[in-house]
Amino acid sequence: MDVGRKNIDMKQNVAQIVDGFESISLSEMENVSLMKRTDTKFVIHEKELLEVLKSVQSAYRVLEIDSHRMLTYSSLYFDTPSKKFYHDHHNKKINRTKIRIRKYVESGVCFLEIKQKDGKGRTTKSRTSIADFEKELSEESLNFIESITQKTFDLEPIIWNKFNRVTLVNKTAKERLTIDFNLSFKKSVRYKNFENLVIIEVKQERFSRSSPVVKQLKLRQINPYSLSKYCIGMIEIYEGLKYNRFKEKLIKINNITA
Protein backbone atom coordinates (compact mmCIF):
# COMPACT_ATOMS: atom_id res chain seq x y z
CA MET A 1 0.00 0.00 0.00
CA ASP A 2 1.41 3.42 -0.92
CA VAL A 3 1.97 6.07 1.75
CA GLY A 4 -0.81 8.34 0.46
CA ARG A 5 -3.44 5.59 0.55
CA LYS A 6 -2.24 4.44 3.98
CA ASN A 7 -2.46 7.97 5.42
CA ILE A 8 -5.99 8.37 4.08
CA ASP A 9 -7.04 5.07 5.69
CA MET A 10 -5.50 6.14 9.01
CA LYS A 11 -7.32 9.48 8.93
CA GLN A 12 -10.61 7.73 8.23
CA ASN A 13 -10.11 5.28 11.11
CA VAL A 14 -9.25 8.07 13.57
CA ALA A 15 -12.13 10.24 12.30
CA GLN A 16 -14.59 7.41 12.86
CA ILE A 17 -13.56 7.08 16.52
CA VAL A 18 -13.34 10.80 17.37
CA ASP A 19 -16.80 11.30 15.90
CA GLY A 20 -18.02 9.43 18.98
CA PHE A 21 -16.52 11.97 21.41
CA GLU A 22 -18.44 14.89 22.85
CA SER A 23 -17.18 18.11 21.29
CA ILE A 24 -15.69 21.29 22.75
CA SER A 25 -15.38 24.63 20.95
CA LEU A 26 -12.23 26.71 20.66
CA SER A 27 -13.65 29.41 22.93
CA GLU A 28 -14.57 26.83 25.58
CA MET A 29 -11.08 25.36 25.39
CA GLU A 30 -9.52 28.71 26.31
CA ASN A 31 -10.15 27.78 29.95
CA VAL A 32 -7.45 25.13 29.58
CA SER A 33 -5.13 27.03 27.24
CA LEU A 34 -2.20 26.27 29.58
CA MET A 35 0.23 28.70 27.99
CA LYS A 36 2.50 27.95 30.97
CA ARG A 37 2.53 24.22 31.47
CA THR A 38 4.32 20.90 31.72
CA ASP A 39 4.37 18.89 28.49
CA THR A 40 4.76 15.12 28.61
CA LYS A 41 5.17 13.20 25.36
CA PHE A 42 4.54 9.60 24.42
CA VAL A 43 5.41 7.94 21.10
CA ILE A 44 3.39 5.00 19.80
CA HIS A 45 2.58 3.10 16.62
CA GLU A 46 -0.59 4.26 14.90
CA LYS A 47 -2.29 0.87 15.39
CA GLU A 48 -2.10 1.45 19.18
CA LEU A 49 -3.72 4.88 18.85
CA LEU A 50 -7.10 3.53 17.82
CA GLU A 51 -7.41 1.37 20.95
CA VAL A 52 -6.20 4.18 23.23
CA LEU A 53 -8.79 6.57 21.77
CA LYS A 54 -11.59 4.08 22.31
CA SER A 55 -10.52 3.52 25.93
CA VAL A 56 -10.64 7.23 26.92
CA GLN A 57 -13.72 8.33 25.01
CA SER A 58 -15.81 8.92 28.15
CA ALA A 59 -13.12 11.05 29.85
CA TYR A 60 -12.41 13.65 27.15
CA ARG A 61 -14.08 16.04 24.76
CA VAL A 62 -12.66 16.65 21.30
CA LEU A 63 -11.91 20.09 19.89
CA GLU A 64 -14.18 20.88 16.96
CA ILE A 65 -13.65 23.89 14.67
CA ASP A 66 -16.05 24.56 11.79
CA SER A 67 -17.19 20.91 11.91
CA HIS A 68 -13.58 19.67 11.76
CA ARG A 69 -12.32 17.38 14.52
CA MET A 70 -9.12 16.39 12.78
CA LEU A 71 -7.10 19.45 11.89
CA THR A 72 -4.14 19.98 9.57
CA TYR A 73 -1.20 22.01 10.84
CA SER A 74 1.49 23.47 8.61
CA SER A 75 4.54 25.06 10.22
CA LEU A 76 7.63 26.91 9.08
CA TYR A 77 10.46 26.83 11.63
CA PHE A 78 13.16 29.48 11.90
CA ASP A 79 16.70 29.13 13.17
CA THR A 80 20.03 30.89 12.81
CA PRO A 81 22.49 30.01 10.01
CA SER A 82 24.48 28.02 12.59
CA LYS A 83 21.24 26.27 13.70
CA LYS A 84 21.50 27.55 17.25
CA PHE A 85 18.07 26.38 18.39
CA TYR A 86 18.70 22.86 17.13
CA HIS A 87 22.14 22.66 18.73
CA ASP A 88 20.87 24.11 22.01
CA HIS A 89 18.41 21.22 22.20
CA HIS A 90 21.01 18.66 21.12
CA ASN A 91 23.51 19.95 23.68
CA LYS A 92 20.88 19.84 26.45
CA LYS A 93 20.84 23.55 27.16
CA ILE A 94 18.42 24.15 30.03
CA ASN A 95 16.87 27.30 28.58
CA ARG A 96 15.78 26.70 25.00
CA THR A 97 13.81 28.53 22.33
CA LYS A 98 11.90 27.52 19.21
CA ILE A 99 10.43 29.99 16.74
CA ARG A 100 7.92 29.08 14.07
CA ILE A 101 4.99 30.27 12.02
CA ARG A 102 2.08 27.87 12.29
CA LYS A 103 -0.97 27.82 10.03
CA TYR A 104 -4.21 26.07 10.91
CA VAL A 105 -5.01 24.93 7.40
CA GLU A 106 -8.77 24.40 7.63
CA SER A 107 -9.42 27.85 9.12
CA GLY A 108 -6.55 29.72 7.45
CA VAL A 109 -5.57 31.25 10.81
CA CYS A 110 -1.84 31.87 11.19
CA PHE A 111 0.37 32.68 14.19
CA LEU A 112 3.99 33.52 14.85
CA GLU A 113 4.81 31.37 17.88
CA ILE A 114 7.70 31.31 20.34
CA LYS A 115 8.18 28.34 22.67
CA GLN A 116 10.57 28.75 25.59
CA LYS A 117 11.59 26.02 28.01
CA ASP A 118 13.07 26.97 31.38
CA GLY A 119 15.32 25.18 33.87
CA LYS A 120 12.31 23.69 35.68
CA GLY A 121 11.12 21.89 32.57
CA ARG A 122 8.18 24.25 32.10
CA THR A 123 7.18 25.48 28.66
CA THR A 124 5.89 28.98 27.92
CA LYS A 125 4.30 29.65 24.55
CA SER A 126 3.81 33.19 23.25
CA ARG A 127 2.16 33.98 19.95
CA THR A 128 0.80 36.77 17.79
CA SER A 129 -1.59 36.60 14.87
CA ILE A 130 -0.15 37.28 11.40
CA ALA A 131 -1.72 37.24 7.94
CA ASP A 132 0.19 34.28 6.47
CA PHE A 133 3.60 32.61 6.26
CA GLU A 134 6.57 34.99 6.10
CA LYS A 135 9.65 33.47 4.52
CA GLU A 136 11.35 36.74 5.40
CA LEU A 137 10.17 37.90 8.79
CA SER A 138 8.55 41.33 8.84
CA GLU A 139 9.71 44.13 11.09
CA GLU A 140 6.62 43.59 13.27
CA SER A 141 7.43 39.90 13.64
CA LEU A 142 11.06 40.58 14.49
CA ASN A 143 10.00 43.14 17.09
CA PHE A 144 7.63 40.61 18.64
CA ILE A 145 10.38 38.00 18.85
CA GLU A 146 12.77 40.47 20.47
CA SER A 147 10.13 41.63 22.97
CA ILE A 148 9.48 38.04 24.09
CA THR A 149 13.03 36.64 24.07
CA GLN A 150 14.86 39.88 24.99
CA LYS A 151 17.37 38.88 22.30
CA THR A 152 18.08 39.59 18.65
CA PHE A 153 18.57 36.57 16.38
CA ASP A 154 19.72 36.30 12.77
CA LEU A 155 16.80 34.13 11.64
CA GLU A 156 16.12 32.27 8.42
CA PRO A 157 13.45 29.73 7.40
CA ILE A 158 14.95 26.32 8.17
CA ILE A 159 12.35 23.57 7.70
CA TRP A 160 8.68 22.99 6.81
CA ASN A 161 6.55 20.64 8.88
CA LYS A 162 3.03 19.27 8.36
CA PHE A 163 0.83 16.88 10.34
CA ASN A 164 -2.71 16.03 11.37
CA ARG A 165 -3.82 16.70 14.93
CA VAL A 166 -6.67 15.72 17.21
CA THR A 167 -6.98 17.73 20.45
CA LEU A 168 -8.72 16.26 23.49
CA VAL A 169 -9.74 18.15 26.64
CA ASN A 170 -10.26 16.43 29.99
CA LYS A 171 -13.84 16.76 31.21
CA THR A 172 -12.96 17.09 34.91
CA ALA A 173 -9.32 18.21 35.17
CA LYS A 174 -7.23 21.04 33.74
CA GLU A 175 -5.59 18.92 31.11
CA ARG A 176 -5.57 18.65 27.39
CA LEU A 177 -3.66 16.49 24.99
CA THR A 178 -2.69 16.60 21.37
CA ILE A 179 -2.38 13.59 19.10
CA ASP A 180 -0.19 14.14 16.05
CA PHE A 181 0.21 11.77 13.09
CA ASN A 182 0.97 11.82 9.34
CA LEU A 183 4.08 13.78 10.31
CA SER A 184 6.23 15.07 7.44
CA PHE A 185 9.09 17.52 6.87
CA LYS A 186 10.53 19.20 3.81
CA LYS A 187 13.15 21.70 2.71
CA SER A 188 13.68 22.36 -0.99
CA VAL A 189 13.70 18.93 -2.69
CA ARG A 190 14.27 16.90 0.49
CA TYR A 191 11.23 15.28 2.08
CA LYS A 192 10.61 12.86 4.95
CA ASN A 193 7.37 11.25 6.09
CA PHE A 194 7.26 9.36 9.41
CA GLU A 195 4.93 6.48 8.63
CA ASN A 196 3.04 4.86 11.52
CA LEU A 197 4.42 7.31 14.11
CA VAL A 198 2.00 8.95 16.56
CA ILE A 199 3.09 11.55 19.12
CA ILE A 200 0.78 12.11 22.09
CA GLU A 201 1.55 15.20 24.17
CA VAL A 202 -0.18 15.61 27.53
CA LYS A 203 -0.33 19.24 28.66
CA GLN A 204 -0.91 19.87 32.38
CA GLU A 205 -0.04 22.44 35.02
CA ARG A 206 2.14 19.70 36.49
CA PHE A 207 2.49 16.09 35.39
CA SER A 208 -0.12 13.78 36.92
CA ARG A 209 -0.26 10.02 36.41
CA SER A 210 -3.95 10.09 37.33
CA SER A 211 -4.67 11.33 33.79
CA PRO A 212 -6.99 8.85 32.02
CA VAL A 213 -4.80 8.73 28.91
CA VAL A 214 -1.59 8.33 30.94
CA LYS A 215 -3.21 5.39 32.77
CA GLN A 216 -4.19 3.75 29.50
CA LEU A 217 -0.72 4.21 28.06
CA LYS A 218 0.84 2.75 31.22
CA LEU A 219 -1.40 -0.33 30.90
CA ARG A 220 0.19 -0.81 27.48
CA GLN A 221 3.68 -0.33 28.98
CA ILE A 222 4.12 2.97 27.16
CA ASN A 223 6.09 5.44 29.26
CA PRO A 224 6.78 9.16 28.80
CA TYR A 225 9.43 9.83 26.18
CA SER A 226 10.97 13.19 25.42
CA LEU A 227 11.01 13.92 21.69
CA SER A 228 11.26 17.06 19.57
CA LYS A 229 9.46 16.93 16.22
CA TYR A 230 11.65 19.80 15.08
CA CYS A 231 14.90 17.99 15.93
CA ILE A 232 14.04 14.64 14.35
CA GLY A 233 12.93 16.47 11.23
CA MET A 234 16.17 18.43 11.09
CA ILE A 235 18.22 15.24 11.32
CA GLU A 236 16.35 13.67 8.41
CA ILE A 237 16.47 16.75 6.18
CA TYR A 238 19.97 18.12 6.81
CA GLU A 239 22.92 15.89 5.97
CA GLY A 240 25.97 16.05 8.23
CA LEU A 241 24.09 17.52 11.18
CA LYS A 242 25.47 16.48 14.55
CA TYR A 243 22.96 14.13 16.20
CA ASN A 244 24.85 11.68 18.42
CA ARG A 245 22.71 12.54 21.44
CA PHE A 246 19.57 11.79 19.43
CA LYS A 247 20.68 8.38 18.11
CA GLU A 248 18.73 6.51 20.79
CA LYS A 249 15.58 8.44 19.87
CA LEU A 250 15.98 7.65 16.17
CA ILE A 251 16.41 3.95 16.97
CA LYS A 252 13.24 4.03 19.07
CA ILE A 253 11.30 5.77 16.29
CA ASN A 254 12.56 3.26 13.74
CA ASN A 255 11.53 0.38 16.01
CA ILE A 256 8.06 1.85 16.47
CA THR A 257 7.49 2.56 12.80
CA ALA A 258 9.03 -0.66 11.42
FENURRA-V455014 format. One record per pair of residues at least 4 apart in sequence whose ideal C-beta (glycine too) atoms are under 7 Angstrom apart, sorted by the first residue. I is the first residue (numbers start at 0). J is the second residue. If there is no record, write none. Layout:
I|J ; I|J
//
This chain:
0|4 ; 0|5 ; 1|5 ; 2|6 ; 2|192 ; 2|194 ; 3|7 ; 4|8 ; 5|9 ; 5|194 ; 6|10 ; 6|181 ; 7|11 ; 8|12 ; 9|13 ; 9|45 ; 9|180 ; 9|181 ; 10|14 ; 10|69 ; 10|163 ; 11|15 ; 12|49 ; 13|17 ; 13|48 ; 13|69 ; 13|165 ; 14|18 ; 14|68 ; 14|69 ; 16|49 ; 16|52 ; 16|53 ; 17|52 ; 17|61 ; 17|68 ; 17|69 ; 17|165 ; 18|68 ; 19|56 ; 20|56 ; 20|59 ; 20|60 ; 20|61 ; 21|60 ; 22|60 ; 22|61 ; 22|63 ; 23|27 ; 23|28 ; 23|60 ; 23|61 ; 23|62 ; 23|63 ; 23|168 ; 24|28 ; 24|63 ; 25|62 ; 25|64 ; 28|62 ; 28|168 ; 31|168 ; 31|173 ; 31|174 ; 31|175 ; 33|175 ; 33|202 ; 33|204 ; 34|123 ; 34|124 ; 35|121 ; 35|123 ; 36|121 ; 36|122 ; 36|202 ; 36|203 ; 36|204 ; 37|120 ; 37|121 ; 37|203 ; 37|204 ; 37|205 ; 37|206 ; 38|122 ; 38|200 ; 38|202 ; 39|201 ; 39|206 ; 39|223 ; 40|198 ; 40|199 ; 40|200 ; 40|223 ; 40|224 ; 40|225 ; 40|226 ; 41|199 ; 41|216 ; 41|221 ; 41|223 ; 41|224 ; 42|196 ; 42|198 ; 42|224 ; 42|226 ; 42|251 ; 42|252 ; 42|255 ; 43|47 ; 43|48 ; 43|197 ; 43|199 ; 43|221 ; 43|255 ; 44|195 ; 44|197 ; 44|255 ; 44|256 ; 45|180 ; 45|195 ; 45|197 ; 47|51 ; 47|219 ; 48|52 ; 48|178 ; 48|197 ; 49|53 ; 50|54 ; 51|55 ; 51|212 ; 51|215 ; 51|216 ; 52|56 ; 54|215 ; 55|59 ; 55|211 ; 55|212 ; 55|215 ; 58|169 ; 58|170 ; 58|211 ; 59|167 ; 59|168 ; 59|169 ; 59|170 ; 60|167 ; 60|168 ; 60|170 ; 61|68 ; 61|165 ; 61|167 ; 62|166 ; 62|168 ; 63|67 ; 63|68 ; 64|70 ; 64|105 ; 64|106 ; 65|105 ; 65|106 ; 67|105 ; 68|165 ; 69|163 ; 69|165 ; 70|103 ; 70|105 ; 70|164 ; 71|104 ; 71|105 ; 71|163 ; 72|101 ; 72|103 ; 72|104 ; 72|161 ; 72|162 ; 72|164 ; 73|102 ; 73|104 ; 73|161 ; 74|99 ; 74|100 ; 74|101 ; 74|160 ; 75|99 ; 75|100 ; 75|132 ; 75|156 ; 75|159 ; 76|97 ; 76|99 ; 76|157 ; 76|158 ; 76|160 ; 76|229 ; 77|98 ; 77|99 ; 77|154 ; 77|155 ; 77|156 ; 77|157 ; 78|82 ; 78|83 ; 78|84 ; 78|85 ; 78|154 ; 78|157 ; 79|83 ; 79|152 ; 79|153 ; 79|154 ; 80|153 ; 80|155 ; 82|86 ; 83|87 ; 84|88 ; 84|96 ; 84|97 ; 85|89 ; 85|230 ; 85|233 ; 86|90 ; 87|92 ; 87|95 ; 88|95 ; 88|227 ; 88|230 ; 89|230 ; 89|241 ; 89|242 ; 89|244 ; 89|245 ; 93|118 ; 94|116 ; 94|117 ; 94|118 ; 95|116 ; 96|113 ; 96|115 ; 96|148 ; 97|114 ; 97|229 ; 98|113 ; 98|144 ; 98|154 ; 99|112 ; 100|109 ; 100|111 ; 100|129 ; 100|132 ; 100|133 ; 101|110 ; 101|112 ; 102|109 ; 102|132 ; 103|108 ; 109|129 ; 109|130 ; 109|131 ; 109|132 ; 110|126 ; 110|127 ; 110|128 ; 110|129 ; 111|126 ; 111|127 ; 111|129 ; 111|140 ; 111|143 ; 112|124 ; 112|126 ; 113|125 ; 113|144 ; 113|147 ; 113|148 ; 114|122 ; 114|124 ; 115|123 ; 116|122 ; 117|121 ; 125|147 ; 127|143 ; 129|133 ; 129|140 ; 133|137 ; 133|140 ; 134|156 ; 136|140 ; 136|141 ; 136|154 ; 137|141 ; 138|142 ; 139|143 ; 140|144 ; 141|145 ; 142|146 ; 143|147 ; 144|148 ; 144|152 ; 145|150 ; 145|151 ; 158|184 ; 158|186 ; 158|232 ; 158|233 ; 158|236 ; 159|184 ; 159|185 ; 159|186 ; 160|184 ; 160|228 ; 160|232 ; 161|183 ; 162|179 ; 162|180 ; 162|181 ; 162|182 ; 163|180 ; 163|181 ; 164|177 ; 164|178 ; 164|179 ; 165|178 ; 166|175 ; 166|177 ; 167|175 ; 167|176 ; 168|175 ; 169|174 ; 169|175 ; 173|204 ; 174|201 ; 174|202 ; 174|203 ; 174|210 ; 175|202 ; 176|199 ; 176|200 ; 176|201 ; 176|202 ; 176|212 ; 177|200 ; 178|197 ; 178|199 ; 179|197 ; 179|198 ; 180|196 ; 180|197 ; 182|193 ; 182|196 ; 182|228 ; 183|190 ; 183|191 ; 183|192 ; 184|191 ; 184|232 ; 184|235 ; 184|236 ; 185|189 ; 185|190 ; 186|236 ; 189|236 ; 191|232 ; 191|235 ; 191|236 ; 193|256 ; 194|256 ; 195|255 ; 195|256 ; 196|252 ; 196|255 ; 196|256 ; 198|226 ; 198|228 ; 199|212 ; 201|210 ; 201|212 ; 201|213 ; 203|207 ; 208|213 ; 210|214 ; 211|215 ; 212|216 ; 213|217 ; 214|218 ; 215|219 ; 216|221 ; 226|231 ; 226|248 ; 227|231 ; 228|232 ; 229|233 ; 230|234 ; 230|245 ; 231|235 ; 231|248 ; 231|249 ; 231|252 ; 232|236 ; 233|237 ; 233|240 ; 234|240 ; 234|242 ; 234|245 ; 234|249 ; 242|246 ; 245|249 ; 246|250 ; 247|251 ; 248|252 ; 249|253 ; 250|254 ; 251|255 ; 252|256 ; 253|257
//
